[in-house]
Structures are given as structure tokens and as C-alpha cells.
Amino acid sequence: MVSALLDVFVGLLLAIVVLATDPVLNLRDDAGPRPLPYEVAPCRKGTIIECGIFKVPLDWHEPSVGNGSIVFARYPAANQTARKGTVFLHTGVSSWFSPDRAPQVDLGRQAGALYTRLNGEYDLVMWIPRGRGVPGISIPGMLSCFADSVDKSDYYQDMTERWSESPPGWDGATFEWTRQQTVDDALLFHQIQERVVISCLETADDQGQGGMLRYVGTAATVRDLVAMADAFDGPDAPIRFWGAQPGSLVGSYLQKLFPERAGRLVMDDPIDPIAYNAVPSYLTWQTAIAIANNTVATLEESCASDELADCSFPSGPPRPDMEFLGLSVRLLRQDLMGWRNQPFLDLLNSRYHQFYDAVRKDEKDTQNWQTFEEHTERLNRYPVHDPAALGLGDMPIICGDALDEHSDNKTLLAAVETVLTESLHSVPLLMPSAFPSWRFLCHLWPIRAIERISFSEPQEQKPVQETLVLLRKLDPWNYPRVSDSAARELWPDAHVFSDLEFGQYMFDHNNCNLDLIANFLANGTVPEEAFPCQDGDERRHPSQIPHTRHRRAH
């Protein structure tokens, strides 16, 4: 599935490259009284979805610094003269496959159901935020630290020889560890990653990208969003937005920075904005891996019981499916872990083998027939030619948002090393050993965004329209999880619905959830019941869910 999506991405990206070099190609007639800050064309022949480049200043507070550009995709309303506005969407999970991932891929997969429920009356827009995307097209784009995998391999090998007297513990070609990691390995790897950050920044300066890194951050991304809304819908139009999990941060920042423009916002399984940028990232990682590992353990317990109906992730199929479970664990590894092992090391992980056996205890209820060895091989398959592997992933964005300043004092480094030591073998259902991915190493990243936002202070002005907060059942992606009580404190005037099931990844929700979201975005209505999608409603056809259950939000 991953390789197929990446193949699609490569093909669709060509449309953006052509658009960037020939901005008058097949442009839709969006003529107005003044030149528009964007260009748009069909992503490819025969598709309704459009690809565009939107021009933005690098620094919204000092336009003389220079200009940037962001890539967006738009699913246009059926009738442009009668369209009711735009709904902006942000999954927040592009790093699952690649930070380079084109927005039209997700829009093409996910937009149809929402588009239909909104009667084709709204444009649907997704975009690549600052700090992601192809450098030179997305500006600021993704940070690239190495020319290719060989360059990266040579650098790591050189660093290992400088910092360690023992032979390297990983395969130089694949960067997979060839032996079980020890505490000393973790501490050494931490030192090497610190040197990689320094080298990456030097490379960025040489490429002329270093000066743009301070203009990466969620506050700047929200200002880009508001500029798109101004251009698409008008300068006074309320902004409709649906953000899921990390994507909900865009909604939180929008409410904080532009409460007068915050229209109907759907915060779908949101993460805590206070914990996001106020808690040191290495502590956030320790909490996140514990949540993910404990969720997998809960699944194992359900599968070991006689209640097979409960033997699945809330986001998965109703019966255990080793392919889906393998994908879930693999994506968690990619998001949370900064290293990986050769498959034979995973085969030695008796704890995960126990999990596998629990799920597979009744073979007639599984959809995929494979041995533990085959399953383990699949766990170790990562996307090939992933541009993120040559950079630092989301580190510039997430660490740029951090409120704590960069510091290399000995007390901080000692605290980080304590967490690395304590957590090394703490999550065996995810990996035999653990080390944080780049976005949890903000103490190594010296750059902070020129505009950072604190959510600890109370909101001075209320958003002009109401907010819908949806809280999901226990899911491995809920980190840092927002409880029902915390959600009501963070969004005191919002409509909060909890204990909902989460659909397949990236907005692929079930009928009841989609109806709940679409009715709110279009009409401002919410269900009367406290638990509108229980007792099987999640899988019911939308025509079977009475519309009389809804009340209008004021």
C-alpha cells in the first residue's frame, strides 16, 4: 500500500512541477479586480481535483524579508457561482508516509464522502504546511541534510569511528541495528544525532536554506491558511476547518491568533496544545511511547479473552487483521522511533511474539495467513526513496514551535540521558528497544520560530462560531491524549462528544461520524444525544440516522 501511494505521489508531483514552471497552464478562471496570489490547474488530465501554488511572505510581520510558496490541492464545488465557501482539511499525519506527500493524494482518497455529504456546495482544500514538501516548490520546504543515502551512510560511519572505539552497531547501507542495543549504544547514538543536527544546519546554510528555518512553524502556517481563506472566500469570511489529531493544532492556533475569523471548527481527536509546545519534547516522547505500547497491550488482552468482537483497534476492522495490525505498529515505529532493527532482532522479541499469538489464537477470525517470521519481515518494511530519510522530518516545525529555548547545559543533557536509559526497553510491543525520532529531540535543535504561541493564557476573545470536539476511544495514535475534562477546559464553549470510534487512517471515518461532522460544518447542527454514534450507529448508512436528532449550534 505504501509503495503504491508513493508511486501515485511521484506521478502527481509532476503536475505541480509543471505548474511551477508554466503558471499559465490550464488555469481556471479565477480572475478578480486584483492579481491573485495563487495559480491553479487540474492535477492531471481527467481529474476534478486541482493543484496550486500559493504565494506567501516568509515573514508575515516583515514582508521585505522575501517570498515563499505553499502547495495546495482543491476539490472544487460543483457550481462555482453558487458555492458556499471553503472547508480546509488537515490530517496532521503526512509523516506516516513522507513529509513530501502531495496533498492531492489524501484529498483524492478522502474527499469524496465529505464532498457528497456537503452536497458539493463547498470547495475542499488541503495543503502542505511550511517545513514540508519539495524544496524549491514549497518554500520553506523540507530540510535536506544529505545528497543521497550513500552520503548519509558515509557520514554516520565517520561519526561512529570518531565517537566510539567499538565497531558500529548498525548496517551501514540500511541503518538497521545488527545487535540488541545497550544503554551505551543509546547514549552514543544521542551524541551522533547531535552532530547530525549541526551538520544539517551547515548544509542548509550552504544551500541557502538556513535563513528560512526560523520562518517555519504552526503560527506562520495559520497565517498562510488565513491568506488562502482571504483569497478563496473573501477577507471577512469565517474559516471552516476540520483537523484530525496533530492537524487539530492548526485549529487551536487559528482560534488563538484569529478568533474573529475562526468559523466552524472540527477538532477531531485533538492533541493538547499546551502539552504540545510547553512540555519538553523528550518527556512528550516518553509519555507517547507508553500510551502507544499500553494501547497495544489492551488490544492483546482483548484478543486473549473470548470477546472476539473487541479484538481490534478502534481504528481497525471489526475482526483481527494481521496486515492492519502490522501497518499500525509499523507506522507507530516510524513516527515514534529514531532507529530500527534488522528483522532477526525482532524475531527475538518474545513479548511481541506473545502479542502475535494472542491475536492469532483463532485463525478463522483472521484475514491474513502468515507466520510470525513473515509478519516480522513486514514490520521492517519502510517506504523506499523516502525524502524524509535525508532530512530531520518534522523537527524544524515541531521544535520551532517549542516554548523552551535551546540549551545544551549539563543538567538538561543528564535529564535526557535518564529518559533514554529508562525507556530503552520499556515498549516491547512496539520495538525491542526504543530511541526517540527527530521531533522529540528539540533540545538538539537550536532554532525557534520567530512567532511562537503560548496556550497557557486564557483566550481573550471567543471565536465567532462554535467548535465541535470529537474524542475517540483508546487508540494508539492518541498522544498526547486530551481527556473529556481537559477538552472542556481547553474549549469551554465547544460541543464535546466522547467515546467515539475512529475510522481508518486519514479522515476515512464511518457513516455516523461523517454525518456528525458534515452537519456541523454545513448547518451548525449537532446531535441531541450525548453518545450519538454508539450501539452500531457507526456502521449504519447515513439515510438510517434521523436528522431530527440534531440541534442547531448558536
Wavefront OBJ file of the C-alpha trace (Angstrom):
o trace
v 0.000 0.000 0.000
v 2.763 2.417 0.945
v 4.756 1.879 -2.243
v 1.627 2.278 -4.357
v 0.808 5.579 -2.707
v 4.349 6.809 -3.210
v 4.134 5.871 -6.903
v 0.945 7.917 -7.187
v 2.626 10.788 -5.391
v 5.568 10.819 -7.813
v 3.208 10.975 -10.794
v 1.021 13.690 -9.350
v 4.004 15.735 -8.235
v 4.904 16.207 -11.899
v 1.771 18.303 -12.294
v 2.991 20.651 -9.565
v 6.456 20.864 -11.114
v 4.949 21.781 -14.483
v 2.668 24.294 -12.818
v 5.607 25.898 -11.047
v 7.496 26.320 -14.324
v 4.495 27.239 -16.503
v 1.966 29.070 -14.301
v -0.438 29.803 -17.175
v -1.066 26.143 -17.994
v -4.828 25.337 -17.984
v -5.533 27.925 -15.315
v -9.079 28.041 -14.050
v -10.726 31.434 -14.473
v -10.411 32.959 -11.012
v -9.995 36.467 -12.375
v -10.786 39.297 -9.965
v -10.212 43.004 -9.555
v -6.624 42.410 -8.470
v -3.960 39.774 -9.252
v -4.480 36.636 -7.226
v -1.644 35.289 -5.043
v -2.076 31.782 -6.425
v -2.136 29.718 -9.598
v -4.151 26.559 -10.030
v -4.603 23.858 -12.663
v -6.022 20.331 -12.854
v -3.610 17.983 -11.101
v -3.692 15.678 -14.092
v -5.826 15.142 -17.149
v -9.284 13.858 -16.356
v -9.327 14.743 -12.646
v -11.557 17.298 -10.988
v -9.009 17.935 -8.222
v -6.817 20.969 -8.799
v -3.204 21.571 -7.769
v -1.987 25.029 -6.899
v 0.893 27.178 -5.737
v 0.070 29.936 -3.249
v 2.489 32.829 -2.747
v 3.168 33.972 0.818
v 5.744 36.223 2.521
v 8.363 34.348 4.503
v 7.771 36.681 7.446
v 4.196 37.899 7.821
v 5.407 40.686 10.105
v 8.192 41.837 7.768
v 7.272 41.207 4.097
v 10.549 42.725 2.884
v 12.346 39.539 4.026
v 11.189 37.764 0.865
v 8.528 35.468 -0.518
v 7.696 31.818 -0.074
v 5.156 29.430 -1.571
v 2.970 26.592 -0.387
v 1.426 23.768 -2.387
v -2.310 23.105 -2.065
v -4.939 20.861 -3.622
v -8.574 21.791 -4.102
v -11.693 19.725 -4.718
v -13.892 22.447 -6.276
v -17.581 22.843 -5.547
v -19.903 21.515 -8.225
v -21.206 25.002 -9.037
v -18.634 27.723 -8.534
v -21.157 30.545 -8.832
v -23.318 29.039 -6.066
v -20.540 27.716 -3.847
v -20.911 28.466 -0.134
v -17.229 28.715 0.737
v -14.243 26.523 1.555
v -13.614 23.776 4.096
v -9.921 23.435 4.932
v -8.689 19.981 5.984
v -5.510 18.936 7.777
v -4.749 15.330 8.730
v -1.537 16.166 10.565
v -0.178 12.739 9.661
v 1.737 13.254 6.443
v 4.866 11.959 8.182
v 3.335 8.460 8.180
v 4.448 8.012 4.606
v 6.529 11.056 3.774
v 6.569 14.760 4.654
v 6.861 15.129 0.900
v 3.429 13.622 0.311
v 1.331 15.580 -2.165
v -1.964 16.877 -0.684
v -3.987 15.740 -3.705
v -3.234 12.122 -2.779
v -5.026 12.424 0.551
v -7.698 14.697 -0.900
v -8.390 12.225 -3.686
v -8.719 9.342 -1.228
v -10.744 11.066 1.450
v -12.713 13.953 -0.033
v -15.486 12.044 -1.799
v -17.551 11.091 1.260
v -17.412 14.565 2.829
v -17.972 16.252 -0.534
v -21.142 14.216 -1.075
v -22.452 14.952 2.414
v -21.874 18.670 1.822
v -23.857 18.374 -1.447
v -20.868 19.588 -3.445
v -21.524 23.128 -2.206
v -18.054 23.752 -0.746
v -14.513 23.686 -2.058
v -12.375 21.270 -0.032
v -8.726 22.277 0.358
v -5.670 20.514 1.762
v -2.148 21.941 1.726
v 1.462 21.174 2.617
v 2.465 23.326 5.607
v 5.755 25.143 5.880
v 8.727 22.889 6.512
v 7.380 20.042 4.390
v 7.247 19.434 0.675
v 9.822 19.625 -2.092
v 12.384 22.423 -1.564
v 12.177 24.969 -4.348
v 8.444 24.353 -4.820
v 7.356 24.522 -1.185
v 9.276 27.472 0.303
v 10.306 26.956 3.082
v 10.371 23.290 2.143
v 11.636 20.179 3.820
v 15.156 20.316 5.200
v 17.508 18.024 3.300
v 20.760 17.147 5.059
v 22.367 14.617 2.711
v 22.737 14.334 -1.044
v 21.636 10.693 -1.047
v 21.646 7.544 1.074
v 25.330 6.880 0.322
v 26.271 10.341 1.560
v 24.241 9.724 4.711
v 25.806 6.301 5.270
v 29.318 7.685 4.905
v 28.585 10.459 7.387
v 27.205 8.124 10.064
v 30.064 5.708 9.634
v 32.546 8.544 10.038
v 30.758 9.831 13.150
v 30.779 6.362 14.716
v 34.502 5.971 14.180
v 35.127 9.365 15.752
v 32.915 8.876 18.792
v 33.291 5.188 19.564
v 36.148 2.722 19.860
v 33.840 -0.254 19.311
v 32.630 -1.412 15.866
v 29.433 0.260 14.611
v 26.250 -1.458 15.723
v 24.269 -0.973 12.516
v 24.354 -1.925 8.875
v 25.911 0.999 7.036
v 23.663 0.569 3.995
v 20.270 0.189 5.688
v 20.917 1.838 9.100
v 19.340 -1.163 10.780
v 20.957 -2.266 14.018
v 22.668 -5.628 13.834
v 22.605 -6.370 17.561
v 20.469 -5.635 20.589
v 21.114 -2.047 21.699
v 22.528 -1.267 25.103
v 22.390 1.860 27.237
v 25.844 2.787 25.941
v 24.544 2.473 22.379
v 21.664 4.829 23.145
v 23.955 7.432 24.704
v 26.389 7.171 21.793
v 23.593 7.475 19.262
v 22.347 10.577 21.085
v 25.770 12.179 20.659
v 25.840 11.254 16.975
v 22.375 12.722 16.389
v 23.549 15.962 17.963
v 26.389 16.111 15.439
v 23.962 15.335 12.606
v 21.854 18.375 13.537
v 24.928 20.612 13.465
v 25.970 19.202 10.091
v 22.443 19.603 8.691
v 22.363 23.262 9.638
v 25.717 23.799 7.963
v 24.395 22.090 4.825
v 21.255 24.248 4.905
v 23.380 27.370 5.081
v 25.458 26.188 2.126
v 22.244 25.574 0.145
v 20.816 28.976 1.048
v 18.006 27.407 3.120
v 19.331 28.096 6.598
v 17.880 31.592 6.805
v 14.366 30.277 6.171
v 14.239 27.833 9.074
v 13.118 30.488 11.554
v 10.045 31.122 9.389
v 8.831 27.538 9.834
v 6.168 26.995 12.490
v 2.458 26.492 13.083
v 1.750 30.175 13.710
v 3.122 31.023 10.256
v 1.163 28.117 8.754
v -2.058 29.506 10.254
v -1.311 32.915 8.760
v -0.876 31.137 5.416
v -4.276 29.498 5.969
v -5.930 32.851 6.645
v -4.350 34.260 3.470
v -5.776 31.348 1.466
v -9.202 31.928 3.020
v -8.969 35.635 2.109
v -8.164 34.781 -1.500
v -10.697 31.969 -1.873
v -13.652 33.316 0.135
v -13.009 36.975 0.940
v -11.228 38.849 3.764
v -14.137 38.712 6.211
v -15.290 35.144 5.586
v -15.309 32.785 8.586
v -12.878 29.902 8.169
v -14.320 26.384 8.268
v -11.734 23.815 9.310
v -11.517 20.100 10.096
v -8.285 18.966 11.747
v -7.568 15.449 12.992
v -5.133 14.616 15.805
v -1.893 16.637 15.165
v -3.769 18.542 12.453
v -6.059 19.916 15.176
v -3.187 22.169 16.256
v -3.900 24.352 13.234
v -7.396 24.885 14.634
v -6.043 25.681 18.104
v -3.595 28.226 16.694
v -6.330 29.696 14.471
v -8.597 30.282 17.457
v -5.741 31.850 19.396
v -4.437 34.124 16.648
v -7.619 34.899 14.706
v -10.681 34.308 16.915
v -12.639 36.737 14.761
v -12.052 34.510 11.712
v -12.499 31.103 13.375
v -15.679 29.721 11.860
v -16.997 26.228 12.459
v -14.003 24.187 13.567
v -13.950 20.410 13.994
v -11.263 19.292 16.421
v -11.124 15.571 15.682
v -9.390 13.594 18.436
v -7.293 16.697 19.172
v -3.967 16.794 20.918
v -3.360 19.089 23.854
v -1.892 22.366 22.510
v -0.452 23.234 25.942
v 1.432 19.954 26.216
v 2.452 20.243 22.562
v 4.741 23.240 22.877
v 5.182 23.741 26.630
v 6.359 20.273 27.713
v 9.952 19.309 26.799
v 9.821 17.046 23.775
v 11.832 14.182 25.261
v 9.237 13.926 28.055
v 6.447 14.022 25.485
v 8.130 11.073 23.763
v 8.320 9.076 26.971
v 4.591 9.600 27.500
v 3.730 8.904 23.849
v 5.505 5.558 23.632
v 3.915 4.468 26.918
v 0.432 5.353 25.591
v 1.036 3.535 22.311
v 2.511 0.444 23.959
v -0.270 0.270 26.567
v -2.902 0.548 23.839
v -1.387 -2.388 22.004
v -1.324 -4.280 25.319
v -5.029 -3.547 25.806
v -5.687 -4.980 22.373
v -3.711 -8.094 23.289
v -5.791 -8.531 26.435
v -8.998 -8.265 24.418
v -7.758 -10.791 21.890
v -6.762 -13.219 24.649
v -10.309 -13.151 26.021
v -13.354 -14.780 24.497
v -14.779 -11.425 23.317
v -13.513 -11.526 19.742
v -15.744 -8.588 18.822
v -13.418 -6.376 20.898
v -10.261 -7.819 19.368
v -9.291 -4.891 17.115
v -8.032 -1.347 17.275
v -10.916 1.143 17.311
v -9.492 2.374 14.013
v -9.250 -1.104 12.512
v -11.508 -3.780 11.060
v -14.023 -5.458 13.384
v -12.007 -8.698 13.316
v -8.274 -9.105 13.870
v -6.352 -8.493 10.669
v -2.598 -9.038 10.937
v -1.980 -6.881 7.887
v -3.737 -3.928 9.502
v -2.152 -4.552 12.893
v 1.265 -4.802 11.291
v 0.704 -1.500 9.475
v -0.391 0.134 12.728
v 2.731 -0.939 14.607
v 4.966 -0.095 11.656
v 3.593 3.445 11.425
v 3.924 3.916 15.171
v 7.551 2.875 14.886
v 8.149 5.307 12.059
v 6.520 8.167 13.960
v 8.000 7.494 17.411
v 11.316 5.737 16.896
v 14.626 7.141 15.719
v 16.231 3.820 14.866
v 15.212 0.385 13.600
v 16.497 -3.168 13.746
v 17.300 -5.896 11.304
v 14.364 -8.353 11.227
v 16.165 -11.145 13.057
v 16.373 -8.950 16.177
v 12.606 -8.535 16.157
v 12.250 -12.301 15.924
v 13.990 -12.485 19.301
v 11.315 -10.253 20.856
v 9.311 -12.824 22.821
v 6.915 -10.171 24.135
v 5.759 -9.186 20.662
v 5.575 -12.848 19.665
v 3.178 -13.289 22.591
v 1.066 -10.449 21.229
v 1.038 -12.047 17.789
v -0.071 -15.390 19.205
v -2.882 -13.742 21.181
v -4.297 -12.083 18.085
v -3.860 -15.220 16.003
v -5.346 -17.628 18.536
v -8.444 -18.270 16.404
v -7.312 -18.422 12.800
v -10.805 -18.441 11.360
v -11.201 -14.868 12.615
v -8.080 -13.554 10.890
v -7.946 -12.272 7.344
v -4.254 -12.761 6.623
v -2.429 -16.066 6.814
v 1.227 -15.596 7.624
v 3.788 -16.814 10.112
v 5.359 -14.663 12.788
v 8.519 -14.581 10.668
v 6.573 -13.217 7.679
v 4.763 -10.737 9.876
v 8.064 -9.521 11.331
v 9.512 -9.025 7.858
v 6.558 -6.771 7.024
v 7.068 -4.758 10.187
v 10.534 -3.850 8.940
v 9.402 -2.590 5.555
v 9.737 1.151 5.357
v 8.982 3.391 2.377
v 11.812 3.382 -0.123
v 13.171 6.615 -1.526
v 11.610 8.498 1.378
v 12.899 12.102 1.169
v 12.390 12.452 4.936
v 15.205 9.946 5.456
v 17.641 12.528 4.080
v 16.475 15.211 6.499
v 15.148 15.687 10.013
v 11.456 15.076 9.359
v 9.131 17.370 11.319
v 11.857 18.516 13.711
v 12.112 22.092 12.289
v 8.329 22.571 12.610
v 7.630 20.991 15.978
v 10.839 22.146 17.640
v 10.411 25.580 16.105
v 7.072 25.847 17.949
v 8.604 24.834 21.308
v 8.377 27.489 24.014
v 11.520 26.361 25.811
v 14.707 27.879 24.479
v 17.534 25.773 23.111
v 20.051 24.796 25.736
v 22.961 22.405 25.979
v 23.519 22.688 29.746
v 24.666 19.594 31.583
v 21.542 19.378 33.765
v 19.279 19.136 30.711
v 21.500 16.608 28.972
v 21.589 14.488 32.127
v 17.767 14.555 32.269
v 17.544 13.498 28.618
v 20.011 10.665 29.151
v 17.985 9.450 32.126
v 14.876 9.202 29.933
v 16.828 7.400 27.209
v 18.099 4.912 29.770
v 14.719 4.366 31.455
v 12.863 3.955 28.170
v 15.350 1.795 26.281
v 13.431 -1.469 26.751
v 10.122 -0.084 28.024
v 7.924 -0.646 24.950
v 8.478 -4.214 23.688
v 5.123 -4.278 21.852
v 6.436 -1.517 19.593
v 10.151 -2.333 19.363
v 12.676 -4.390 21.343
v 14.485 -1.137 22.134
v 13.493 2.488 21.802
v 15.129 5.768 20.829
v 13.181 8.969 20.021
v 12.600 10.174 16.475
v 13.792 13.622 15.459
v 10.742 15.601 16.552
v 11.284 14.510 20.164
v 14.870 15.805 20.260
v 14.119 19.522 20.399
v 16.902 20.077 22.915
v 19.268 19.432 19.974
v 17.527 21.909 17.626
v 18.820 25.475 18.166
v 16.244 27.335 16.032
v 12.872 28.611 17.255
v 10.169 30.168 15.104
v 10.049 33.947 15.058
v 6.422 33.679 16.198
v 5.513 31.248 18.953
v 2.221 30.974 20.804
v 1.517 30.085 24.428
v -1.800 28.436 25.191
v -1.488 28.788 28.947
v -3.007 32.265 28.936
v -6.824 32.449 28.771
v -8.426 33.269 25.418
v -9.283 36.976 25.428
v -11.790 36.838 22.567
v -14.127 33.969 21.794
v -14.239 32.505 18.286
v -17.075 33.949 16.209
v -18.581 30.497 15.639
v -18.772 27.311 17.663
v -16.361 24.399 17.868
v -17.041 20.679 17.648
v -14.658 18.465 19.652
v -14.691 14.721 18.971
v -12.894 12.406 21.400
v -12.144 8.846 20.373
v -11.910 5.591 22.242
v -8.483 4.326 23.196
v -6.340 4.381 20.077
v -2.568 4.026 19.639
v -2.418 7.453 17.987
v -3.908 9.391 20.909
v -0.819 11.195 22.162
v -0.764 13.484 23.942
v -4.347 12.427 24.607
v -6.971 15.011 25.607
v -9.437 13.789 28.209
v -13.068 14.826 28.294
v -12.492 17.176 31.231
v -9.365 18.687 29.632
v -11.240 19.258 26.370
v -13.960 21.183 28.201
v -11.311 23.361 29.828
v -9.428 23.966 26.600
v -12.605 24.674 24.595
v -15.161 25.742 27.253
v -17.901 26.706 24.779
v -17.443 23.753 22.420
v -19.756 20.840 21.728
v -17.837 17.825 23.066
v -18.681 14.231 22.130
v -16.577 11.455 23.625
v -16.159 7.697 23.349
v -16.440 7.774 19.557
v -14.812 5.224 17.308
v -12.023 6.332 14.997
v -12.218 5.405 11.337
v -9.437 4.183 9.098
v -6.423 6.431 8.870
v -6.634 9.930 7.460
v -10.301 11.005 7.580
v -11.717 7.678 6.393
v -14.479 7.770 9.016
v -17.616 5.726 9.308
v -21.049 6.973 8.295
v -22.215 8.256 11.659
v -19.012 10.200 12.289
v -19.030 11.717 8.807
v -22.664 12.786 9.159
v -21.934 14.373 12.523
v -19.018 16.339 11.058
v -20.727 17.334 7.803
v -23.939 18.522 9.520
v -21.907 20.733 11.826
v -19.718 22.209 9.078
v -22.638 22.913 6.750
v -25.543 23.733 9.070
v -24.092 24.259 12.531
v -26.204 21.410 13.903
v -25.089 18.866 16.483
v -26.836 15.736 17.856
v -29.091 15.982 20.880
v -27.769 12.725 22.345
v -24.631 12.612 24.431
v -23.416 9.489 22.573
v -24.762 9.738 19.010
v -22.644 7.010 17.412
v -22.942 4.031 19.716
v -24.769 0.710 19.514
v -23.777 0.117 15.917
v -24.622 3.575 14.566
v -21.015 3.843 13.370
v -21.682 1.385 10.570
v -25.190 2.431 9.655
v -25.998 4.018 6.311
v -26.447 7.814 6.574
v -30.090 7.541 5.491
v -30.777 5.499 8.642
v -29.590 8.233 11.025
v -32.538 10.532 11.802
v -31.841 14.213 11.149
v -34.367 15.164 13.847
v -31.766 14.265 16.425
v -29.764 17.390 15.658
v -29.918 20.790 17.270
v -28.521 23.977 15.817
v -25.378 25.418 17.348
v -25.610 29.127 18.068
l 1 2 3 4 5 6 7 8 9 10 11 12 13 14 15 16 17 18 19 20 21 22 23 24 25 26 27 28 29 30 31 32 33 34 35 36 37 38 39 40 41 42 43 44 45 46 47 48 49 50 51 52 53 54 55 56 57 58 59 60 61 62 63 64 65 66 67 68 69 70 71 72 73 74 75 76 77 78 79 80 81 82 83 84 85 86 87 88 89 90 91 92 93 94 95 96 97 98 99 100 101 102 103 104 105 106 107 108 109 110 111 112 113 114 115 116 117 118 119 120 121 122 123 124 125 126 127 128 129 130 131 132 133 134 135 136 137 138 139 140 141 142 143 144 145 146 147 148 149 150 151 152 153 154 155 156 157 158 159 160 161 162 163 164 165 166 167 168 169 170 171 172 173 174 175 176 177 178 179 180 181 182 183 184 185 186 187 188 189 190 191 192 193 194 195 196 197 198 199 200 201 202 203 204 205 206 207 208 209 210 211 212 213 214 215 216 217 218 219 220 221 222 223 224 225 226 227 228 229 230 231 232 233 234 235 236 237 238 239 240 241 242 243 244 245 246 247 248 249 250 251 252 253 254 255 256 257 258 259 260 261 262 263 264 265 266 267 268 269 270 271 272 273 274 275 276 277 278 279 280 281 282 283 284 285 286 287 288 289 290 291 292 293 294 295 296 297 298 299 300 301 302 303 304 305 306 307 308 309 310 311 312 313 314 315 316 317 318 319 320 321 322 323 324 325 326 327 328 329 330 331 332 333 334 335 336 337 338 339 340 341 342 343 344 345 346 347 348 349 350 351 352 353 354 355 356 357 358 359 360 361 362 363 364 365 366 367 368 369 370 371 372 373 374 375 376 377 378 379 380 381 382 383 384 385 386 387 388 389 390 391 392 393 394 395 396 397 398 399 400 401 402 403 404 405 406 407 408 409 410 411 412 413 414 415 416 417 418 419 420 421 422 423 424 425 426 427 428 429 430 431 432 433 434 435 436 437 438 439 440 441 442 443 444 445 446 447 448 449 450 451 452 453 454 455 456 457 458 459 460 461 462 463 464 465 466 467 468 469 470 471 472 473 474 475 476 477 478 479 480 481 482 483 484 485 486 487 488 489 490 491 492 493 494 495 496 497 498 499 500 501 502 503 504 505 506 507 508 509 510 511 512 513 514 515 516 517 518 519 520 521 522 523 524 525 526 527 528 529 530 531 532 533 534 535 536 537 538 539 540 541 542 543 544 545 546 547 548 549 550 551 552 553 554
